[in-house]
Amino acid sequence: MINRLILLFLLATPLANTANAQSAGDAEAQARTALDRFLVAFNSGDNDQVRDQVNFPAVTHGPNSITIATTPEEFNIPYAANRAQGWASSRWDSVITYFVSDEKVNFGVEFSRLNTAGEVYAEGFVFYVFTNQAGHWGMQYRAGDLASDRYDQTALETAKQEASMALQEFFEAFNAMDNAALRRLHHVPQALIAFENNQFLRAEELSAPLVNTNFARLQSDEDWLRSEYEDARILGASPTRVIFELTFQRVNTSGEVYMRIPALWVLARQDGRWGLQFRSLMTSTVD
């Protein structure tokens, strides 16, 4: 069963789930409400309340790697450290909604941290992916420390350029069916939230199926010829992480686009090289 799921997500075969589908507008409204519930729970200072607003496995993307909390007990906000820095509460200053699908919504949030006197002592930017699991909208991915004014601008522009080049190299290696080259453009641990029922995949080593594509199967099952990406835009960046929203498509030997997937890709810089570390896929816009 596990191998079958892995194959489905690596091939990203679009499967309809109309029985549970909701409109994108409803999904956005419900996810936005869940985002506000998450803030209320966060300000409670109680990890149990926060965990109720999280969908698992949950990914926290730090400056140097990702942490995957498989169970609620593994997910913790470091309240003691926050309070030692002066934290008493947080607030949303602005919320930007990015890609929206029936079961998944991406948010960019500018926030402030307030001390016990109600004064702002820090500001930042955090990126969230909220998903719907069996009717429960919750946070499943977050990446913080992305406020651009915190970093040297030359280093930030270099990171954006290098990550963009790595993204292009990834598709070139994919179309060359070169898994050896692709492994140099992956980092582990790595996670993916697929579009079918938000199924979760992870890779702890470079030999994992998530980072090795079965190109022969891709060709035989889908008549795949090549993959392309378009509309790539950077939503957040630091010197070690760059978040892209893009749309990738698959083309068959007849030259037809048979799959078009809006997606979130996060590339990270580790050991001096840029590589893919997190993906979140939306539903294909091609039936």
RAQUIZI-V60024 format. One record per helix or strand of 2 or more residues. SS is the DSSP state (A for helix, B for strand). FROM is the first residue (numbers start at 1). TO is the last residue. Records with the same first field share a line. If there is no record, write none. Layout:
BEGIN
SS->FROM-TO / FROM-TO
END
This chain:
BEGIN
A->2-11 / 18-20 / 24-43 / 47-51 / 72-74 / 79-84 / 148-150 / 153-175 / 179-183 / 209-211 / 215-222
B->54-61 / 66-69 / 89-101 / 104-114 / 120-133 / 136-143 / 186-193 / 200-203 / 224-238 / 241-252 / 257-270 / 273-284
END
